[in-house]
Amino acid sequence: MAHRIDRTWEAYAKLVLPADATPAMRERCRQDFFAGACVLYQAMMEGISAGPDITPEDDRFMVEIDTELSAFGLALDMKYLGRVLLGKGH
């Protein structure tokens, strides 16, 4: 099994959690991270068409998600770092 989300969580945790984070803080942050991943996945599954082909609506839907998440990441970068860290935001 790939465990892609868990690997992404580990990279995220290294970036945002303080070195002295308590186990409870780390677990709560992980729980929130995975909850966000679940909600995003559910929204994506509900928002894309059921067929095997990508439709123009599917493209628009993915652009909307990319735009929203990129804007959020850019705002976080600016708020906490005073600069853009990864180009499009986290």
Sine and cosine of phi, psi and omega as CSV:
sin_phi,cos_phi,sin_psi,cos_psi,sin_omega,cos_omega
0.00,0.00,0.63,-0.77,-0.16,-0.99
-0.97,0.26,-0.60,0.80,-0.03,-1.00
0.84,0.55,0.67,0.74,-0.04,-1.00
-0.87,0.49,-0.67,0.74,-0.05,-1.00
-0.93,0.36,-0.62,0.78,0.02,-1.00
-0.90,0.43,-0.65,0.76,0.05,-1.00
-0.90,0.44,-0.64,0.77,0.03,-1.00
-0.91,0.41,-0.64,0.77,0.06,-1.00
-0.85,0.53,-0.72,0.69,-0.03,-1.00
-0.87,0.50,-0.68,0.73,0.03,-1.00
-0.90,0.43,-0.68,0.73,0.03,-1.00
-0.89,0.47,-0.72,0.69,-0.03,-1.00
-0.87,0.50,-0.65,0.76,0.03,-1.00
-0.89,0.46,-0.54,0.84,-0.04,-1.00
-0.98,0.22,-0.60,0.80,-0.18,-0.98
-0.92,-0.39,-0.43,0.90,-0.05,-1.00
-0.99,0.13,0.66,-0.75,0.07,-1.00
-0.92,0.38,0.44,-0.90,-0.03,-1.00
-0.86,0.51,-0.50,0.87,-0.03,-1.00
-0.99,-0.13,0.38,0.92,0.02,-1.00
-0.86,0.51,0.69,-0.72,0.03,-1.00
-0.96,0.29,0.37,-0.93,0.09,-1.00
-0.83,0.55,-0.61,0.79,0.02,-1.00
-0.91,0.41,-0.65,0.76,0.02,-1.00
-0.91,0.42,-0.68,0.73,0.01,-1.00
-0.89,0.46,-0.69,0.72,-0.01,-1.00
-0.91,0.41,-0.65,0.76,0.01,-1.00
-0.91,0.42,-0.67,0.74,0.03,-1.00
-0.90,0.44,-0.66,0.75,0.03,-1.00
-0.89,0.45,-0.68,0.73,0.04,-1.00
-0.87,0.50,-0.72,0.70,0.01,-1.00
-0.91,0.42,-0.63,0.78,0.03,-1.00
-0.88,0.48,-0.75,0.66,-0.01,-1.00
-0.93,0.38,-0.57,0.82,0.06,-1.00
-0.88,0.47,-0.68,0.74,0.06,-1.00
-0.89,0.46,-0.66,0.75,0.04,-1.00
-0.89,0.46,-0.66,0.75,0.02,-1.00
-0.90,0.44,-0.69,0.72,-0.01,-1.00
-0.91,0.42,-0.67,0.74,0.03,-1.00
-0.89,0.46,-0.71,0.71,0.01,-1.00
-0.86,0.50,-0.70,0.71,0.02,-1.00
-0.88,0.48,-0.70,0.72,0.02,-1.00
-0.88,0.47,-0.64,0.77,0.00,-1.00
-0.93,0.38,-0.67,0.74,0.01,-1.00
-0.91,0.41,-0.55,0.83,0.03,-1.00
-0.98,0.19,-0.39,0.92,-0.11,-0.99
-1.00,-0.08,-0.28,0.96,-0.02,-1.00
-0.99,-0.16,0.37,-0.93,-0.03,-1.00
-0.95,0.32,0.35,-0.94,-0.09,-1.00
-0.99,0.12,-0.30,0.95,-0.09,-1.00
-0.98,0.22,0.12,-0.99,-0.02,-1.00
-0.97,0.23,-0.29,0.96,-0.05,-1.00
-0.99,-0.11,0.54,-0.84,0.08,-1.00
-0.99,0.17,0.78,-0.62,-0.01,-1.00
-0.98,-0.19,0.28,-0.96,0.11,-0.99
-0.85,0.53,-0.55,0.83,0.04,-1.00
-0.91,0.40,-0.63,0.78,0.06,-1.00
-0.88,0.48,-0.71,0.71,0.03,-1.00
-0.86,0.51,-0.72,0.69,0.01,-1.00
-0.88,0.48,-0.68,0.73,0.00,-1.00
-0.86,0.51,-0.74,0.68,-0.01,-1.00
-0.92,0.39,-0.59,0.81,0.06,-1.00
-0.90,0.44,-0.65,0.76,0.03,-1.00
-0.88,0.48,-0.71,0.71,0.02,-1.00
-0.90,0.43,-0.71,0.70,0.02,-1.00
-0.86,0.51,-0.70,0.72,-0.01,-1.00
-0.89,0.46,-0.72,0.69,-0.03,-1.00
-0.90,0.43,-0.73,0.69,-0.03,-1.00
-0.94,0.34,-0.59,0.81,0.05,-1.00
-0.90,0.44,-0.67,0.74,0.03,-1.00
-0.89,0.45,-0.66,0.75,0.03,-1.00
-0.89,0.45,-0.71,0.70,0.02,-1.00
-0.89,0.46,-0.66,0.75,0.04,-1.00
-0.89,0.46,-0.67,0.74,0.02,-1.00
-0.89,0.45,-0.65,0.76,0.04,-1.00
-0.90,0.44,-0.72,0.69,0.03,-1.00
-0.82,0.57,-0.74,0.67,-0.04,-1.00
-0.92,0.39,-0.65,0.76,-0.03,-1.00
-0.91,0.41,-0.72,0.69,-0.12,-0.99
-0.99,-0.14,-0.39,0.92,-0.05,-1.00
-0.91,-0.42,-0.33,0.95,-0.05,-1.00
0.97,0.26,0.19,0.98,0.00,-1.00
-0.35,-0.94,0.23,-0.97,0.06,-1.00
-1.00,0.06,0.83,-0.55,-0.09,-1.00
-0.99,0.12,-0.72,0.69,-0.16,-0.99
-0.88,-0.47,0.28,0.96,0.04,-1.00
0.99,-0.10,-0.88,0.47,-0.02,-1.00
-0.96,-0.29,0.03,1.00,-0.11,-0.99
1.00,-0.04,0.21,-0.98,-0.06,-1.00
-0.97,0.24,0.00,0.00,0.00,0.00
